[in-house]
Amino acid sequence: ETFTASFEELRSFRFSNPATWEDEIRFVEVLDTIQKRHKDIPEIVAKGCKGLRSQLQRYYGDGWYSHPDSREIQRVLEQFFLNRTGVRFLCGQQLNLHNQVRDGDTISKTFGLVDLEVRPRELMESAIETVQRVALHS
């Protein structure tokens, strides 16, 4: 129901570029509504996964995680969350660009969500250090 409603709202726009500022505002409002509507999806999916894991463990025993069904479920979940991440980034980018234009922000160091001064190597090194620190404390 959540995904169907969002899909129908997006299909209601019959343009690739807003013809007027009012069209742009209406589109941004729809994107914002969709993001809010979908904010609980990861928690819902996680609860479903927990239940499924319990069922698989009951059915297959301790070796459930190496069963082909388990690998297929993992593949589907990875694809779902990868797609979700991409869609959320695109929505966030549009919303942030809209706000920059609306606010007349012409000197920002960002272009929507994109940091124009980012140093990818430093970002990756920082992420690696964080993951290592979290892994050591788990």
VEXGUMI-772151 format. One record per residue (C-alpha): y negated, x negated, z; residue in one letter; residue number from 1; chain. Coordinates in steps of 0.001 Angstrom, whole numbers, plus 500000, padded with zeros to 6 digits. Example, Ala and Ser with C-alpha at 12.3 -4.5 7.8 and 13.67 -1.06 7.14 Angstrom:
<rs>
@north:504500; east:487700; up:507800; residu:A; num:1; chaine:A
@north:501060; east:486330; up:507140; residu:S; num:2; chaine:A
</rs>
This chain:
<rs>
@north:500000; east:500000; up:500000; residu:E; num:1; chaine:A
@north:497566; east:497186; up:500920; residu:T; num:2; chaine:A
@north:498235; east:495255; up:497728; residu:F; num:3; chaine:A
@north:498158; east:498371; up:495548; residu:T; num:4; chaine:A
@north:494773; east:499467; up:496916; residu:A; num:5; chaine:A
@north:493328; east:495990; up:496365; residu:S; num:6; chaine:A
@north:494718; east:495797; up:492844; residu:F; num:7; chaine:A
@north:493251; east:499188; up:491951; residu:E; num:8; chaine:A
@north:489844; east:498222; up:493352; residu:E; num:9; chaine:A
@north:489769; east:495052; up:491274; residu:L; num:10; chaine:A
@north:490899; east:496906; up:488145; residu:R; num:11; chaine:A
@north:487941; east:499253; up:488529; residu:S; num:12; chaine:A
@north:485680; east:496428; up:487293; residu:F; num:13; chaine:A
@north:485655; east:496381; up:483523; residu:R; num:14; chaine:A
@north:483534; east:493277; up:483069; residu:F; num:15; chaine:A
@north:484035; east:489532; up:483164; residu:S; num:16; chaine:A
@north:480430; east:488885; up:484143; residu:N; num:17; chaine:A
@north:478338; east:491329; up:486137; residu:P; num:18; chaine:A
@north:475766; east:493008; up:483941; residu:A; num:19; chaine:A
@north:473318; east:493554; up:486799; residu:T; num:20; chaine:A
@north:472662; east:492233; up:490288; residu:W; num:21; chaine:A
@north:473882; east:495600; up:491600; residu:E; num:22; chaine:A
@north:477216; east:495063; up:489792; residu:D; num:23; chaine:A
@north:477451; east:491624; up:491392; residu:E; num:24; chaine:A
@north:476763; east:493063; up:494846; residu:I; num:25; chaine:A
@north:479369; east:495790; up:494338; residu:R; num:26; chaine:A
@north:481951; east:493202; up:493193; residu:F; num:27; chaine:A
@north:481242; east:490945; up:496179; residu:V; num:28; chaine:A
@north:481551; east:493922; up:498533; residu:E; num:29; chaine:A
@north:484963; east:494730; up:497049; residu:V; num:30; chaine:A
@north:486111; east:491104; up:497426; residu:L; num:31; chaine:A
@north:484896; east:491035; up:501015; residu:D; num:32; chaine:A
@north:486714; east:494301; up:501777; residu:T; num:33; chaine:A
@north:489913; east:492979; up:500201; residu:I; num:34; chaine:A
@north:489747; east:489746; up:502215; residu:Q; num:35; chaine:A
@north:489311; east:491699; up:505436; residu:K; num:36; chaine:A
@north:492107; east:494110; up:504509; residu:R; num:37; chaine:A
@north:494532; east:491235; up:503889; residu:H; num:38; chaine:A
@north:493648; east:489098; up:506910; residu:K; num:39; chaine:A
@north:496724; east:490204; up:508906; residu:D; num:40; chaine:A
@north:499224; east:489647; up:506095; residu:I; num:41; chaine:A
@north:500411; east:486190; up:507289; residu:P; num:42; chaine:A
@north:501180; east:487575; up:510751; residu:E; num:43; chaine:A
@north:503056; east:490530; up:509235; residu:I; num:44; chaine:A
@north:505069; east:488200; up:506977; residu:V; num:45; chaine:A
@north:505791; east:485880; up:509926; residu:A; num:46; chaine:A
@north:507149; east:488788; up:511989; residu:K; num:47; chaine:A
@north:509325; east:489837; up:509068; residu:G; num:48; chaine:A
@north:510599; east:486271; up:508684; residu:C; num:49; chaine:A
@north:511441; east:486101; up:512361; residu:K; num:50; chaine:A
@north:513484; east:489295; up:512091; residu:G; num:51; chaine:A
@north:515192; east:488085; up:508930; residu:L; num:52; chaine:A
@north:516000; east:484764; up:510568; residu:R; num:53; chaine:A
@north:517673; east:486592; up:513464; residu:S; num:54; chaine:A
@north:519733; east:488686; up:511039; residu:Q; num:55; chaine:A
@north:520790; east:485646; up:508997; residu:L; num:56; chaine:A
@north:521733; east:483777; up:512140; residu:Q; num:57; chaine:A
@north:523863; east:486718; up:513318; residu:R; num:58; chaine:A
@north:525512; east:487079; up:509931; residu:Y; num:59; chaine:A
@north:526021; east:483397; up:508970; residu:Y; num:60; chaine:A
@north:526004; east:481728; up:512388; residu:G; num:61; chaine:A
@north:524399; east:478387; up:513131; residu:D; num:62; chaine:A
@north:524695; east:477213; up:509518; residu:G; num:63; chaine:A
@north:522479; east:480004; up:508184; residu:W; num:64; chaine:A
@north:519669; east:477602; up:507219; residu:Y; num:65; chaine:A
@north:521856; east:475827; up:504628; residu:S; num:66; chaine:A
@north:523046; east:479052; up:502979; residu:H; num:67; chaine:A
@north:521763; east:479643; up:499401; residu:P; num:68; chaine:A
@north:520082; east:482881; up:500543; residu:D; num:69; chaine:A
@north:518035; east:480883; up:503027; residu:S; num:70; chaine:A
@north:516871; east:478452; up:500339; residu:R; num:71; chaine:A
@north:515871; east:481327; up:498043; residu:E; num:72; chaine:A
@north:513926; east:482986; up:500844; residu:I; num:73; chaine:A
@north:512136; east:479680; up:501498; residu:Q; num:74; chaine:A
@north:511261; east:479370; up:497801; residu:R; num:75; chaine:A
@north:509855; east:482910; up:497672; residu:V; num:76; chaine:A
@north:507804; east:482385; up:500835; residu:L; num:77; chaine:A
@north:506395; east:479087; up:499569; residu:E; num:78; chaine:A
@north:505353; east:480738; up:496302; residu:Q; num:79; chaine:A
@north:503848; east:483713; up:498142; residu:F; num:80; chaine:A
@north:501738; east:481538; up:500447; residu:F; num:81; chaine:A
@north:500721; east:479167; up:497650; residu:L; num:82; chaine:A
@north:499492; east:482140; up:495617; residu:N; num:83; chaine:A
@north:497773; east:483593; up:498683; residu:R; num:84; chaine:A
@north:495978; east:480304; up:499329; residu:T; num:85; chaine:A
@north:494753; east:480155; up:495733; residu:G; num:86; chaine:A
@north:493524; east:483747; up:495722; residu:V; num:87; chaine:A
@north:491771; east:483345; up:499082; residu:R; num:88; chaine:A
@north:490049; east:480195; up:497804; residu:F; num:89; chaine:A
@north:488845; east:481966; up:494650; residu:L; num:90; chaine:A
@north:487570; east:484947; up:496662; residu:C; num:91; chaine:A
@north:485890; east:482654; up:499186; residu:G; num:92; chaine:A
@north:484315; east:480622; up:496380; residu:Q; num:93; chaine:A
@north:482862; east:483766; up:494776; residu:Q; num:94; chaine:A
@north:481554; east:485090; up:498109; residu:L; num:95; chaine:A
@north:479945; east:481766; up:499022; residu:N; num:96; chaine:A
@north:478381; east:481304; up:495578; residu:L; num:97; chaine:A
@north:476979; east:484827; up:495785; residu:H; num:98; chaine:A
@north:475443; east:484077; up:499196; residu:N; num:99; chaine:A
@north:473925; east:480809; up:497938; residu:Q; num:100; chaine:A
@north:472297; east:482583; up:494990; residu:V; num:101; chaine:A
@north:471191; east:485520; up:497159; residu:R; num:102; chaine:A
@north:469652; east:483163; up:499736; residu:D; num:103; chaine:A
@north:468012; east:480947; up:497091; residu:G; num:104; chaine:A
@north:469958; east:477894; up:498310; residu:D; num:105; chaine:A
@north:469267; east:475299; up:495626; residu:T; num:106; chaine:A
@north:469459; east:472150; up:497753; residu:I; num:107; chaine:A
@north:472863; east:472680; up:499333; residu:S; num:108; chaine:A
@north:475447; east:469922; up:499282; residu:K; num:109; chaine:A
@north:478058; east:472535; up:498436; residu:T; num:110; chaine:A
@north:478819; east:474639; up:495420; residu:F; num:111; chaine:A
@north:480369; east:477672; up:497032; residu:G; num:112; chaine:A
@north:483206; east:476223; up:499098; residu:L; num:113; chaine:A
@north:483241; east:472933; up:497201; residu:V; num:114; chaine:A
@north:481619; east:470004; up:498992; residu:D; num:115; chaine:A
@north:479829; east:468039; up:496280; residu:L; num:116; chaine:A
@north:479811; east:464896; up:498409; residu:E; num:117; chaine:A
@north:483446; east:464967; up:499481; residu:V; num:118; chaine:A
@north:485351; east:461698; up:499467; residu:R; num:119; chaine:A
@north:488949; east:462704; up:498691; residu:P; num:120; chaine:A
@north:490483; east:459481; up:499997; residu:R; num:121; chaine:A
@north:488750; east:459783; up:503358; residu:E; num:122; chaine:A
@north:489682; east:463458; up:503548; residu:L; num:123; chaine:A
@north:493363; east:462705; up:502867; residu:M; num:124; chaine:A
@north:493437; east:459810; up:505347; residu:E; num:125; chaine:A
@north:491941; east:462061; up:508013; residu:S; num:126; chaine:A
@north:494496; east:464789; up:507243; residu:A; num:127; chaine:A
@north:497355; east:462280; up:507464; residu:I; num:128; chaine:A
@north:496095; east:461015; up:510836; residu:E; num:129; chaine:A
@north:495837; east:464576; up:512139; residu:T; num:130; chaine:A
@north:499367; east:465466; up:511016; residu:V; num:131; chaine:A
@north:500745; east:462267; up:512549; residu:Q; num:132; chaine:A
@north:498955; east:462969; up:515830; residu:R; num:133; chaine:A
@north:500239; east:466568; up:515931; residu:V; num:134; chaine:A
@north:503792; east:465460; up:515010; residu:A; num:135; chaine:A
@north:503831; east:462893; up:517821; residu:L; num:136; chaine:A
@north:502767; east:465503; up:520383; residu:H; num:137; chaine:A
@north:505276; east:468166; up:519283; residu:S; num:138; chaine:A
</rs>
